[in-house]
Structure formats: structure tokens, C-alpha cells
Amino acid sequence: MAEGEKTEKATPKKRRDERKKGHVMLSKDAVAVASLVGSVLILRLTFASSAERIEQFMAYCIAMAKEPSNGLPPMEILMQSILLIARVAGPLLGVTILLTLVATMAQTRMLVSFELVKPKFDKINPINGFKNLFSLKSLVEVLKNTIKISILLYIIYTSLRDIIEVAERYLYAEIPGACSHLFNAIFIMLMKVILAFLVIAAADFLYQWWDFERQMRMTKQEVKEEYKQTEGDPQVKGRIKQLQRQMSQSRMMQQVPGADVVVRNPTHVAVALRYHPGEDAAPIVLAKGLDYLALKIVEVAEQNNVVTIENVPLARTLYAEAELNQAIPPDLYEAVADVMVYLYKMDRIKAPSEVRRELEQPE
């Protein structure tokens, strides 16, 4: 597989960026069929009233023409013509525009972007135009349009053939009846066109979706680069975390001189505790660490004359359960109180009775 081959699905960020540029999936055939369906239906529903309005307008014009003294008043005829066009063509135009907008917005998810209408050199570059002329998309469009024209011509031919076969009967029929039959035949022809174009639109929708996903694919390198841009370079992030740990450890080591005691397991675990009666509700963990950090805590404690006590189970439990700069858990009060008693004997803190009483009844 080639290194630069696009085999990966588009990431959410890539889709958002392309959407901002106006690059979204859109089937123009689906939009055309939606407007065609609306136009045919509105013609079917408004044909009778539109024919009646046209008949009334023609009768009005003929009546006005019979008046030799007045003639046809130009402004009144113009206003009546505009009113007739608005009443007859208005609903058809309104429904067509509405369905076109709905079909477009439904596919683009209400996207409004002006990126595609901005002037770009690539659009007028003859080399790119020549390449697009023989692209897969162009070939599909040519094939699709050929099929559409062929189907349309076939339906029109068969429909006109059927109409011509019965056209001579119109001579013996009343005009309203002949017009009604002709209109129904034309409506059936349009319905056949709609059904055929619906199938083509469905196929075009699936193709446009496939082609859009194909264009949106990314190479493995593009995915990696995007991850670095959004999440940051792993090496940089690792270095930042390392610096943050060093800063945190530095602040923690600065608190060790203020501890009352360091509970250790001789070289692997160390926890520094502070207890100021009246200020602390319970002993506070000032620092804790493992291995090298534990040795550094002990070293700083010894340099600052902080008592260190070896208590393996307590050191491990404090490290596992107690949080930094937080009070020790209540279930460790008794064990820590024994340590405070030891410190009292060394004359490092106040009487053990006060220590036990405050630990049993924290503020």
C-alpha cells in the first residue's frame, strides 16, 4: 500500500473544516426532483382555478376591445396582466423555491457558506479544467445525463403516440372534455417522468455520498499531523508533564522542613506529616514519595532536624490512602496517634492525651 494513499476515514475535525469551506455532500438531482414533484402537484391542484382566471382575463380583454370609443386602457390591462401572472404563476414559483431550499438545506444541514463563490485561480485554470473534464465525476455526470435524456425522450414519445392515437376523437368531443382528457394524459406523462427521475435521484444520492466520503479520506500521515495539531506533539506533552511533575515535587520538597515527622519504609516509601493542634483538624500530608523521591524526602528531613520513624505498614498505608496536602483518613488516626506519642516522648510535640483527644474529636 502506498505511503500517501488515502485509506483512513475523515476525522471529525476534517469534516468540520471542510464544512466551513462549503464542501458538503449534495445531490443536485434530488433537489431537482423535489422541485419537479412540487411543481407538478401544484399544477394539478391549481389548474382548474388558473384556467378559469385566464378565461376571465381573455373575456375581459375581448369585452374591452369591443368598445371602439375607449379601446384597451393600457395601464389597466397591464395591472390585470400582472395580477393574473401573480395568481397563476405565484403558487407554482413559491412551492418550487420552497422545495428547492428544503431539499438543499436537508442535505447540507442548514449550511450557509460563501467560500465556494469566492474567486479562485484554480477555478479558471485551464489545466485543472482539462483534468476535471476527464475525471470520474465528469464521466458519471455524462452517463447520468445521457440516461436522463434517453428516458425523458422515451416517455415523451410513448405518451405523444398514445395521445395522437385518440386525437381524432377530440373533433367529436366537447372542448372541456377534450381538454380534460388531454390534461390527464399530460399529467400521467409527468408522473412517469417523476418516477423515473426519482430512481435516478436515489442512485445519484448514493453516488454523491460515496464520492464525498472518498474525497474526504485521509492518509495515515494526515491523521498523525492532525492529532499533533489538536492534541499536541506526544514528545512535547511528555516534556510538559515531566516539568509539571518536577515543579510539583519541588514545591512538595519545600514543605518537608515544616513537617513534624517522616514515616518511612526504610528506603522505598516516605510520608512527611505535620500536625499543629488548634490549626489542623488532623495530621496533614506535606510530602510523599517512592524510591528516589522517598530518599530525597528523608534527606531533606534529616537536614532540617525532622524526626524520621521507620514503620513499614503505616508508611505504605499512608502513601496509598492519604492525599497530598490533605488530612489523613480517619481510620489511620490511631496509628498516627501512636507516632505522636513517640514524638511527645522525644519532647517534639505536646502531651499525648491532647493529641489523642484532638484526633478522636477533630475540629
N, C-alpha and C positions, 0 to 999 in steps of 0.2 A: 504494500500500500504506500503510495507516495506521501512524502512528509507534509506537503501543502494541500493534500486532498481534504475537502470539507466533508467530514463524516459525523460531526457532533451536532446535536440539536441546538438550536439557538437558546441562549440563556435569557432569563427574564430581563436583564439589563439590555441585552442586544435588541430584544423586542421593543422595549421602551424607547431606546434611542432611534430605532428605525421608524417607530410610530410618530415620534416628534418630527421626523423628516417627511412624514406623509406617506411612508412606504407601508401600506397595509393591503390585505387581501381584498380584492374587489372583482366581482364578475359583472361586467357590463351587460352581458346577455340577460342576467337575472333582473337587472334594473329595467332593461328594455321590455322584457316580458311582463313585468309588473305594470308598467305604464300602458302596455298594449291591452292587457286584461281590463284595466280600469277604463280605458278609452272605449273599448267595445261594449262593456257593460253600461256605461253612462249613455252611449249612443242608443243602446237598446231601450233604456228606461225613458229617455227624453225624446225619442224620435217622433212620437205622436204629437207631443206639445210643440216641438220645434217645427214640424211640418205645418201645424195649424198656425203658428206665428208667421211663418214665411208666406203662407196663403193669405193671411190677413194683410200683410205688408204689400203683397202684389196687388191685392184688390184695392188697397188704399191708393197705390200709385196709379192704377188704371182709372180710378174714380177721379183723382186729381187731374189726370191728363185730359179727361173729358170736359174739363172746364176751360173753354177757349179764352175766357176773359182773364182768368187768373194764371193759368198754366201751372207748372210744377214749382212750388216755392222751394228754392234751393236749400235754405237753412233748415227748413222743417224736414225735408226729405233726408238731409244729412243727419240730423238728430235722430230721426226714426231709424235710419240705417245703422247708426252706432248702437242704438238701443237694441235693435234686433240681433246684431252680432254679439253684443254682451249677453243677451238672454240665451242665444243658441250655442255659441262657442264658449261662453264663460264657464259653465259647469264642466265641459269637456277639458278645457285648458286647466282649470283648477284641480280636477281629480288627477290629471296626468302629472302635473307638477308635484302634487302631494305624494302620490305613489312613488314617483322618482326619488324624492327626498327620503321617504321612509325606507325604500329598498336600499338606497345608498348608505344611509345612517345606520341601518340594521347590520350591514356588513362591516362598516368601518367603526362601529360602536361610538357614534356621535363625534367622530374626529373632524375637526376643522383645522386645516393646516394650509399655509400659503407657501410652503417650501417648494412645492412642485411647480409653482407658477413663476418662481424667481428665474431670471435669465441665467443660463449656464452655458459655458462654451461646449461642453460635451453634447448638448442637445443639437448644436448646429455643426458639429464636427463631421465632415463628410465620411471620414474613415469609420467612426463609430456608427454612422448611419448605414454604411455599406455592410458592416458586421451584423447590425440588427436586422438587415434585410434578409439575411440567410440564417438567422438564428432559429432555434427550436420554436420559440414563441411565435415568430412570424409564420413559420410553416403551419403551425397549428391554427393560427388565425385564417390563413388562406384556405386550409382544408375545411374549417368550420364555416366560413362564409360561402364556400362552394356548395356545401351540403345545404345550408340555409336557402340559398338562391334556387337550388335544384328542387327542394321540397316545396318552396313557395310557388315556383312556376308550375310544378305538377298539380298542386292543389288548385291553383287558378285555372289551369287548363281543363281539369276534370269538372270543376264547378261551372265554368262557362259552357262547356259542352252540354252539361245537363240542362242549363238554362236555355240554350239555343234550341234544344230538342222540343221544349214546350213553349218557345217564344211565340209561335204562330197562333197559339191559343189565346194570347193576350188580345188579339184582334176581336175576339168574340166575347171578351170578358169586360166587366165594368172597370173603370180606371182605378178606383180604390182597391178592388180585389186584386187586380193585376199588380199594382204597386206593393200590396201587402205580400203577395207571393214572391215577388222579386226581392223584396227586403228580407224575407225569411231565408231565401236561398243565399243571399249575400252574408247574412248572419251565420248561417251554417258553415259557409266557406271560411269566415273569420275564426270560428271556433275550431275548425280543423287546423288552421294556421297556428292558433294559440297552443293547441295540444302538441303539435309538432315542435314548436319553439320551446315549450315547457321542457320537453325531453332534452333538447339541445342545451337549454339553460342549465338544467341539472348536471349534465355532463360537463359543461363549461365551468360550473361552480366547483365541482370536484377537481377538475384540472387546475383551475386557478389556485385552489388550496394546496394541491401537491406542488405546483410550481413555486408558490410563495414559500412553502416550507423548504423546498430545495435551495432557493436563493438565500434563505436565512441561515442555512447551515454554516458551521464554523469549523476551522481547523483546530487541532489539539493545541497548537501554539497560541491561537487567538483566545482560546478558553483560558490558558495559563496566564496570558498577558492581562486579560480582563480580571482574573482573580487577583493578580498583583495590584491592579489599579483600585479595585474595590475593597479588598481585604488587606492589602499591603504585602510587601515582599516578606516571605516567611523568615528570611535571614534578618531583615530589619526588625520585624516583630519580635523575633527571638532575642535580638540585642536589646531592644527596648525593655522586654520583660526582665532580662538579666540586670539591666541598670536599675529597674524598679526594685528588684529583689535586693540589690546591693544597697540602695538608698534606704529601704525598709530595715535591712539588717543593721545599717549604720545608725539609724535612729534608735533601733532596739538596743544596740550596744551602748548607746549613750545613756540609757536608762538603768543599766546594770549597777553603776555606783550608788544609785539611790535605793537598791534592794536591801532587805533585812537578812535574807538568807537565799542560798542557791542550793536546790535539791538536785543531786546528780546521781548518775549511774555509770560507774566511775568515769568512763571516757566517752560513752555513746550518747547519753542524754543529759541535758541540764536545763533546769527551770528556775528562773530568778523570781522571788516573791517579795512583795512589800506589804507591810501591814501597819497603818497608822490609826490607832484607836481614836474614835471620835470623828475621823475623816473617812475611813474606809469601812464599809459595812462588812467586808470580809477581805482576806488577803487577795491582792491583785497580782496578776501575772505580768511582770515587766518585760521578760525575755524568755525565749525557749528555743532550743535547737538540738540538732543531731550531729554526731561525729565532730567534724572540724569546727562547726559553729558552737557545739557544746563545749569544746576545749577552749574556744575564744571567750565564751561567757565565763567559764571558770577562771581563766587567766585574768580577765578584767576584774572579776570579783575579788580575787586574791590581791591584785594590785591596789584595790580600794578598801581592803580590810573588811570585805563582806564575808560572812561566815558561809562555808560550804559544808553540806551534810550529804553523806552517801546513803541513799535509801532507794534501792533499785525498784521495788514495786511502786512506791509513791512517785518517783521520778517519771516512770513510764506512764502511770495513770494521769498525772498532771499534764504531761505532754500530749496525750491522746484526747483528754476530755476538756481541759481548760483552754480558753481562748486568750489570745494576746490582748493585753490592756483591759481585760475583763476580770471580774471576781471569780474565784474558784467555785466549782459546783458544790451544792450543799452536802452531797454525800462524801465529800472529802474534808469537811470541816474537822472531824475528829482526828483524822490522821495528821492534818496540818497543825492542829492544836498541840499534838504531841511534839511536833517540831518547835513550836513556840515555847513550850515548856522547857525544852532543851536550851533554847536561846535565853530564857529567863535565868536558868541556872548559870549561864555564862554572863549574866548581867547585861544582856543586849537589848531586852525589851522589858515591859512592865510585868507585874505579877501574873502567874499562870491562871489564877482564879478569874481575874478580869478578862484575860484572853478567852478563856473557855466561855464565860458568860456572854461576851460580845459575839462570839462565833455562834453560840446557840441561839442568841436573840439579836440578829443583825438589824441595823437601823433601816 
